[in-house]
Amino acid sequence: MHPEGLRFDPAWLHHFVFLDISSGAILVSDQRRVSVSGRFVDSAYKLEADGFGAICTSSIFGQILPHFRDYEKYLAGFKQSTSRQKAVRKILQKDGIVGAAVPTRDLAEIFCISQISACCELLRGKSIPISELNREGMRLLVQQTTAPLKNEPDIPSEIPPDQYNETQRGLLTAVNVIQNLDTIRAVQVIRQLGFLNTRSDSIRQLSLAVGNGYRDLVGLHAVPRIFAEDSSSGGILKFDVLDKQAAHTVLINNDPIYARHFSSLNNKQEERVLALNMDVGQAIDILVSKQKESGLAKRNLVVGLRIDHRKIPNAEDFLHQVTAVIDQSADLFLTIGAGNSQSEFEGRLRCFDDLFNVLSRAELKPLRILMHKQGSLEDQRSSPLFGNIEYTSYQILHCKLLRKKLGKIYNRL
């Protein structure tokens, strides 16, 4: 798949004094489709652990570690912290587009916290001596985790997930972790900027193009936690994630390979999940009907994680569909990945361009975060700030949707 190596580039951590750091080779990604194989899992785990290890050896780690004793309290403190609000206003001052290739100190700190949050999922349940919290130590630790899977071949794409054998289920679990940590990282960037602050138990979510739905149900609402377990011998830290879920979630995906999985979700979580294995248009019609006839609540969060641009062929039509099922206001949270080719990546960028422009014309003040380096399209696609080309989020689009303002565009909503 790839030569063994590390993508994490700690250049933007120059804001913080390093205590110890080792260099690593840069991973060169190709344009093939994601392979659900042991080598893919091993590479991804090492890349994420390396990024975490680099942060651990910088001076910022000791300053931000206390946030993870009660992460929800830390986020809630944004409303009372004038200094944090001032820092965020400075980050957001450039027309709603935040280029993160050369971040300011404040933005770099947000990235550090988001990467640590993601790695609470990677290291979930592990107790680690502080002396091992460095790049080499973290790579060795996750290598022990991935060793039993490293030589496992790709899972044939035509095999439905409910027919995986035991080893393939182990790979799927590891891939879920990778998908989850990318989701956690992206959503924590937005939350630290003061957005998406609705409590999970008050969220009525609509998720589009969801895959198996795991990251939408779990990763989006996860709460990272780090506890000190032992003060002797330099100390031990326990990494964990508090799993939370929205009050109700509608999942939409038209891939027939997930039909039985979605049916199982509907049976097991009938009160909290409605999983629709069909096209978006058909699913929206069903959702509108259920909201009218059975009192299903209007949505206050619309999600599309690493969404395929072909799922949104027209920005205005997409927002028209969404507006039919949202409350008077709702958060829109979308991310895009690299796609399977340069042309697909370009399509995803155009999709975000169109959405950003339509939302801006509606005076809804969208926010777009570019989590990759600048340059040519090829340079952008080959240089995500975190992870690698197969699974990481390249851009984030957030907006607070208001029905009244959207309605003025269409004169029909």
N, C-alpha and C positions, 0 to 999 in steps of 0.2 A: 504493500500500500504506500508507505512513505519510508524514507530513511529515518532511523530513529534520531530525534532531535527535538529542539524546543523552540517554540515561537515567541514566548513571552519576552517582550522588549521593555526593560525597566527604565527606558530613557525618560519617560514622564515622571518617574519617581525622583528625578534630580532635585525636586523641591525638598526632599527629606534626606537626612544624613544616613548613609548606610553603615551598619556595624560590620557586616560581612556579606559578600556576594560573590558568587562564582559565575563565570560566563557559560553560555550554552550555544550550541549550533542552532541556526534558524531553520525551522521546518518549511520546506517548500511544498506547497499543496498543488494538487492537480485538479482536473475538472470532472473527474468521474463521479458517478452517483455514490451516495453514502453506502458503505459496505458494513452491514451488521456482522462484524467479525471480531475475533479476539484481538487482532492487530489494531483495529480501529479503536476498540475500548482501551487497550493498553496505551496507545498514543495519546488519546484524549485525556485520560486520567493523569498521565505524566505532565502534559501541557498545563492543565489546571493546577496541579500540585506545585509545579515550578513557579507559576505566577504567585501563588499563595506564599511559597517559601521566600520569594524575593521581598514581598511586603513584610514578612515576619522579621527580616534582617534589617529593616529600615527603622528609623527613629519614630515614624508615625505609628507603628504597631502598638507600642505601649500607650500612646495617647488615645487610640480609638478602641482598644480592647475592652475597656469598661462598658462601652455601649452595648455589648453583647450579653451582659448579665441580664438586662431587661430591654431588649431591642425595641419593643413596642413603646415603652416609656421614652426611649431616646427619640423615636420618630415623633411622638406626640409633643415632645418638648420644642419642636420647631415653631409652634405658634407663640411660645413665650420667649423665644430667643431672638432678640433684635439683631445680634451679630450674624446668626445663621441666615436670617431673612435678607440681610444686607448682602451677604456673600452670594446668595441665590439670585438676587436682583442683578448683581454684576455679571453673573454667568449668563443670564437670560436677556441681556440688553441688546443683542444683535439680531433683531427682527425674527426672533423665534427659532433660529437655526444655530445649534451649538456644535461647532467643529471641535472634536476631541483629540485630534492628532497630536497637538501640542497644547495640552490643557494647562490652565492656571493651577496654582497651588490648591485652591478651593475645589476645583473640579477633580484634580488628581486625588484629593482626599475622598471625594465621593466615590471614585472608581475603586480606591483601596477598600473602602467599606463594602462596596458591592461585591468585590471579588472574595473578600472574607466571608460574606454572606453565602455566596455560591459554594464555597469550599466547606461550609458547615454541612451541606448536603453531601459533598464528596467524602467527607470524613465522619459522617454521621455515626454516632455511637462509639467513636474511638477516643481513648485517653492517651494523650501524647506528652511526653516530657518536653518542657520548654527548650531544653538544650538541643532537641531534634527539629525545632521549628526553623529550618533553613532549606534552601533549594535542594541540596543533596539529600537531606533527611526526608523531605517530603516525597521526592521521587522514589527513594528506596521503600518508603512506607506503602505507597500505592502500587509499587511493583509487586509487593507481596500479595496485595488484593487481586491484581489482574493475572498473576502467574498461572492459576489453573485454567484461565480462559484464553491466554495469549495465542495459542496455536490453533484455536478453533476456527474452522473455515466460515466463509460467508453463509448466512442463512438464505436459502433460495427465496426470492421475493414472492413466488407463487404460493408459498405455504402460509395459511392463515395462522395468526398468533395462537389460537386455541388448539392448534395441532403441533405446536413445538414440543420437542423432546426435552428432557431435563436440562441438558447442556444448553440448548437453545433458549430455554426459559431463563437460565443464568445470564446469558448474553443480553436478553431483553431487559432483565432487571438492571444490568449495568448501563444499557443504552437509556433506559428511563432516568437513571441518575444523571447522565450527561445532558439529556434534554431538560431535566428539571433544573440543574444548576445554571444552565444558560438562561432559563426563564427567571430564576431567582435574581441573577445578576442584573438583567435588564429592568425588571420591575423595581428593584431597590434603587437603581439610578433615579428613576422617576419619583419614587417615594421620598428620597432624600431632598428632592427639589420642592417638596411640599404638596405634591399631587397624589392622587389615588389614596386618599387618607380615610376612606369609608371603612368602617369595621367589617370584617368578613361576614359576620352574622347578619349584616344589613345589605349585603350585596346580592343583587339579582342579575345574574351574568348571562350574556350571550356570547358564545365562542364559535368562531368560524374556522373551517378547514383544520380540524383539531387533531388529526392522526388518531391515536388511541385515547386521547382525552386526558392522559395522566398529568401532563404539565399544566393544563387548564384547570383541572380539579384540585391539584395538589401544589405544584410549584408556584403558582401565581399568588397563593395565600400563605406560603410557608413563612415561619418566623425563625430566623437563625438564633442559636444560643451557644454561648461558650461559658463554661464554669471552671473556676479553679478548684481542683480536687485535692491537691496536696501542696503544702508550703515547704516541705522538706526537700532536700536534694535539688534545689532550683525550681521545683514546682511542676505540676502536671495539669494540663488543660483538657477538659472534656468537651467534645464538639457534638452538637445535636441540632435537631430541627423540630420545632413544634408544628405539627401538621394541623392546618385549618382548612375550612372549605366554605364556599359561599353559601348563603341561605338557600339559593336555588340556582342551578346552572342548566342552560340549554346548550347542548353540543351539536354541531352540524358538521357532517362529513359525508360525501357521496360515494366514497370508495367502498365497493361491496365486500372487500376483504374484512371490513370491520362490522358487518351485519350482525353476526352472532355475538360479538363483543358488546355492541350497542344494546342489543336485546337483553343481555345479561345485566348491563348497567341499569336499564329501565326496571328490571325485575328487582334488583337488589337495593337500588336507591330511588325508589319511585317517588318518595316525598321530596327529594332534593335534586334529582337529575332527570332531564328529558333529553334523551339522545336520539337524534334524527339522522338516519342514514339515507340522505337524499340531497338533491341540489338545493342551493341556498334559497332560490326563489320559492320552491315548493315548501321548504321548511318555514320560511317567513309567513307564508299563507296559513300554514297550520298553527303557527305561533299566534298570529293575529286572531284566528278563530278561537283558540283556547283562552286568550286574554278576554275575549268578548263573552264567551259562553260559560267558561268554568272558573273565571276569576283569577287566572294565572297572572301574576304580577307583571307590570311593565318593567323593562330592563333598565338598570342604572349603570351597567358596565358592558361595553362591547369590546371583544378581544379577538385579535388575529395574530397568532404567534408564528413568526417566520412565514408569513402568508405568501402564497403563490400569486403573483400579479394577475394571472389569468382568472383568478377568483373575483377580481375587481376590474372587469373590462372597461367600466365607465365610472368615474368617481361620483358624479352627480346621481346616477342611478343607484349606486351602492348606498349613498347617504339617504336617498329617498326610501329605500328598502328598510334601512336601519331605523329611520325616524318613525316608521309605522309601528314599531314595537318598543320604543324607549319611553321612559318617563319624561317629565318636563325637562329634566337634565340628566345627562349620563356621561361617564368617562369613556372616551375612545382610546384604546391602547393597542397599537399595532407594531409589529417588528417585521423586518425582512432579513433574509439570509443571502447567501451568495448565488443561489440557484445552481443548476447543474451545468451551466455554460456561461460564457461571457454575455451572450445575447439575453439569457434569462436574467442575469444580474442587471443588465441595462433596462430590461422590462420592469424589474422591481423598482429601480430608481425612478423611472418615468411614472409608475403608479403612485409613488410617494410624492413626486412633484405635483401630479394632478390633484391628489387629495389635499395637499398643503395649500395649493392655490385656491381651490374651491372653499376650503374652510376659512382661509384668510379673507376672501371676498365676502364671506358671511360674517366677518368681524368676530370670529370665534377664537382668535389668537392661538393657533396650533403651535406645538413645540416639536421640533425635529432634532434628534441627536445623532450625529454621525460618529459611529464607533469604529472608524477605520482611518487609515492614512489617506492623504489627498494625492492628486496627480491624475494620470490617465485612468480610464475605467479599469484597465488591466492592473494598474498599481493599486487602485482602491480595492479591487476584489481579492488581490493576493496579500493584503495587509490589514486584516482585522486586528483590533487592539487586544483581543482576548481569543483564546482557543484557536481553532483552525477552520478551514473553509467548509468542512462538511456539516458542522452543527452550530456554529456561533451566530449570534445576531449582529448584523452590520449597522442597522439604523433602527431608531425608535421614533414612533410618531404618537404623540399624545394630544388630546384636545378635550375640553369640556364641551360636549354637545348641548345646545339649547334648542328646544323644539321651535320656539318663537323665531329665532334668527334663521334657522334652517327653513322654516315655513315661508319666510319672506323671499327666499330664492325661488321656491317652486310655485308659490301661490296656490298650493293644492294639498298641503300636508295638514 
